[in-house]
Amino acid sequence: MLQKIYEWIFNRENLLAVVLCLMLIALLIATADDTPVWIYQGF
């Protein structure tokens, strides 16, 4: 039973989705040090 759940959660497609999500979060954090100018354009 646990092995089927493990295989369902940790299959190749889900692992690729998690890796892609982590890469996007890392990219967001790496580029977040710049001031977002687009927020202040309306003022």
C-alpha positions as CSV (number, residue, x, y, z in Angstrom):
1,M,0.0,0.0,0.0
2,L,2.7,2.5,1.0
3,Q,4.8,1.6,-2.0
4,K,1.9,2.4,-4.4
5,I,1.4,5.8,-2.7
6,Y,5.2,6.4,-2.9
7,E,5.3,5.5,-6.6
8,W,2.2,7.8,-7.2
9,I,3.7,10.8,-5.4
10,F,7.3,10.4,-6.5
11,N,6.9,9.5,-10.2
12,R,9.0,11.2,-12.9
13,E,6.4,13.8,-13.9
14,N,5.8,15.0,-10.3
15,L,9.6,15.2,-9.6
16,L,10.1,17.3,-12.8
17,A,7.3,19.6,-11.8
18,V,8.8,20.1,-8.3
19,V,12.3,20.8,-9.8
20,L,10.8,23.3,-12.2
21,C,8.9,25.0,-9.4
22,L,12.0,25.2,-7.3
23,M,14.0,26.7,-10.2
24,L,11.4,29.3,-10.7
25,I,11.4,30.2,-7.0
26,A,15.2,30.4,-7.0
27,L,15.0,32.7,-10.1
28,L,12.5,34.9,-8.4
29,I,14.6,35.2,-5.2
30,A,17.8,35.9,-7.2
31,T,16.2,38.7,-9.2
32,A,14.2,40.2,-6.3
33,D,17.0,42.5,-5.1
34,D,16.1,45.0,-7.8
35,T,13.5,47.6,-7.0
36,P,10.3,46.8,-9.0
37,V,9.9,50.0,-11.0
38,W,6.6,48.9,-12.5
39,I,4.9,49.2,-9.1
40,Y,5.7,52.9,-8.8
41,Q,4.8,53.9,-12.4
42,G,1.3,55.0,-11.4
43,F,2.4,57.4,-8.8
